[in-house]
Amino acid sequence: MAQEPLSLDRALASFTERWSPRIVTTVNDYDVRVAKVEGEHVWHVHDHTDEFFLVLDGELHLLLREPSGERTAVLPKGSVFTVPRGTEHKPCAPVPTALLLFEPTGTSTVGDRHDEVPAHVDETTGHALG
């Protein structure tokens, strides 16, 4: 089946839910997801995969628990960051933010281990773009 170009702006305009990513395409065994986020996610860790973030709009703060201690990586619009596998992290967005994520198909939004998932966070492996 032939692939057609996809507007990320249109994809993001097609849903309103926060912390509930949509799969826009796949690359080999990876999903490319877009998400709207605001407020806090949940502390979690992906044991077997890195997690790639690209900030399309807004600003993302990634709280990280690393062997050297805790730190916060601040990602303004246009920034990329990869959280290494096994690193506990908590994404937070002080303003409405749009993200592009690159993860192996089937990767849970709350990782392999996590704190209690708040009601505003969708525990999913990504939704089809609707």
Residue pairs with C-beta under 8 A, 6 or more apart in sequence:
3 25
6 24
6 25
8 24
8 34
8 56
8 100
11 22
11 24
11 34
11 129
12 34
12 36
12 56
12 98
14 22
14 129
14 130
15 22
15 36
15 130
16 36
17 36
17 122
18 35
18 36
18 37
18 38
18 39
18 120
19 35
19 37
19 41
19 109
19 120
19 121
19 122
20 35
20 36
20 122
20 124
20 127
21 33
21 34
21 35
21 99
21 101
21 109
21 122
21 124
21 126
21 127
22 33
22 34
22 35
22 126
22 127
22 128
22 129
22 130
23 31
23 32
23 33
23 126
23 127
23 128
23 129
24 32
24 33
24 34
24 129
25 31
25 32
26 32
26 105
27 102
29 104
29 105
30 102
30 103
30 104
30 105
31 101
31 102
31 103
31 104
31 105
31 107
31 125
31 126
32 100
32 101
32 102
33 100
33 101
33 102
33 103
33 126
34 56
34 98
34 99
34 100
34 101
35 98
35 99
35 101
36 96
36 97
36 98
36 99
37 58
37 60
37 91
37 93
37 96
37 97
37 98
37 99
38 93
38 95
38 96
38 97
39 92
39 93
39 120
40 90
40 91
40 92
40 118
41 90
41 91
41 92
41 121
42 90
42 110
42 114
42 115
42 116
42 117
42 118
42 121
43 63
43 65
43 88
43 89
43 90
43 114
43 115
44 88
44 89
44 90
44 110
44 111
44 112
44 113
44 114
44 115
45 86
45 87
45 88
45 89
45 111
45 112
45 113
45 114
46 83
46 85
46 86
46 103
46 107
46 111
46 112
47 85
47 86
47 111
47 112
47 113
48 85
48 112
49 85
49 103
49 104
49 107
50 82
50 83
50 84
50 85
51 82
51 83
51 89
51 101
51 103
51 107
52 80
52 81
52 82
52 101
52 102
52 103
53 60
53 62
53 75
53 80
53 81
53 82
53 83
53 91
53 99
53 100
53 101
54 79
54 80
54 99
54 100
54 101
54 102
55 75
55 76
55 77
55 78
55 79
55 80
55 97
55 98
55 99
56 77
56 98
56 99
56 100
57 77
57 96
57 97
57 98
58 77
58 93
58 95
58 96
58 97
58 98
59 74
59 75
59 76
59 77
59 93
59 94
59 95
59 97
60 74
60 75
60 79
60 81
60 91
60 92
60 93
60 97
60 99
61 72
61 73
61 74
61 75
61 91
61 92
61 93
61 94
62 72
62 73
62 75
62 81
62 83
62 89
62 90
62 91
62 92
63 70
63 71
63 72
63 89
63 90
63 91
63 92
64 70
64 71
64 72
64 73
64 83
64 87
64 88
64 89
65 87
65 88
65 89
66 87
73 81
75 81
83 89
105 125
106 125
107 125
108 123
108 124
108 125
109 121
109 122
109 123
109 124
109 125
109 126
110 117
110 121
110 123
117 123
